[in-house]
């Protein structure tokens, strides 16, 4: 995203930021005075040159894990055979490997989805592994943690290679990140593999899954060296990263290949999809709709993605990925974000604009700048709601919310699950709405230009890493009004 805080930015980045702030100033005036409906000038917002300069300045972790992943779907799209190869060079000594099996979390498993690991090999030798519940329901056959004790501890800087064989059973018509729809002839697989649960400088993350609708993952960037999806002939496949071509096989299946230099997660969709492609702000965008989608066609979705992307780039800087894969599913009702990929439901057009902008904002908040979604969900959801509000010009006022009686925005997912009769709605109202409104209020108090400059530094300093609330405090340390607002709503202690 640019140079880290305290270092000089390149002329291209400075130019892009100046043009972005010009638009922000104009947009803020429109919001205050009313009546502005025209789009910003074409020369406002980062161009491809500044985007590449930002990408060069925010390099991923050089020793990030390298992942080769393969999904082979059944002909009825109800099951998947998987294989994963991970090369991992830890920055601390380790004596085990830990993977998350997120399809086994309660809200997904209760719909019939299940991930099971059948075999693990470490450095070419068969290895024992432990299946740990870690928040999985008692009636779920497999847990959300897979722990692999190592025969010998591995020092920091040494590489260990693990190969995992796993299988997926897909629940039908699941309004979540993993599932299948026989009627629409489509399957969707997101976070549907054993995800390495390492956090640099902190070690393995074993936080429990909770029965709350929301993301709870934490993952460092990894290099997706190869993603292969084997699907029946005639089906479209949406993936993650850059498409690497296809290979027809004599058994009536096709291998679809993808790769990506730095992502935290992988999302795939397979099936009878109507796919349309368009280049938007230098990003290759593919949108695929299943055949049961009724609310809009693929071009309508592309038009909204183009509008929302433009406005977010003006606010946040260059889009973090060269490729964006979007699937619209008739069985889903909202949106779920992944690095360089999004799953949307077949939503009403009046709801689509805000949803698209919010999920696209996650490309910066959780995609580019990661966080522990279980421990600090506000770091991606509150910031995404803030960006949605500012980019769309929607009113989101903190003074209209019952802040004095609200639970803390900075609560963990375990906090929401343990303390409320209706944890889903309380979590949403607090983390999304109050958290987002607090950031909008903080921007107003500090001034848009100063806030946006500090936000740019936050994105640059924490790009391709896992951020914490302390990183927010450091980025906005020179803007006490911002920190005051975040303390008022319990985002910061």
Secondary structure, 3 states (H helix, E strand, C coil): CCCCCCCCCCHHHHHHHHHHHHHHHHHHHHHHHCCCCCCCCCCCCCCHHHHHHHHHHCCCCCCCEEEEEEEEECCCCCEEEEEEEEEEECCCCEEEEEEECHHHCHHHHCCCCEEEEEEEEECCEECCCEEECCCCCCCCCCCCEEEEEEEEEECCCCEEEEEEEEEEECCECCCCCEEEECCCCEEEEECCCCEECEECCCEECCCCCCCCCCCCCCCCCEEEEEEEEEEECCCEEECCCEEEEEEECCCCEEEEEEEEEEECCCEEEEECEEEEEEEECCEEEEEEEECCCCCCCHHHHHHHHHHHHHHHHHHHCCCCCCEEEEEEECCCCCEEEECCEEEEECCCHHHHHHHHHHHHHCCCECCCEEECCCCCCHHHHHHHHHHHHHHHCCCCCHHHCCHHHCCCCCCCHHHHHHHCCCHHHHHHHHHHHHHHHHHHHHHHHHCHHHHHHHHHHHHHHHCCEEECHHHHHHHCCCCHHHHHHHHHCCCCC
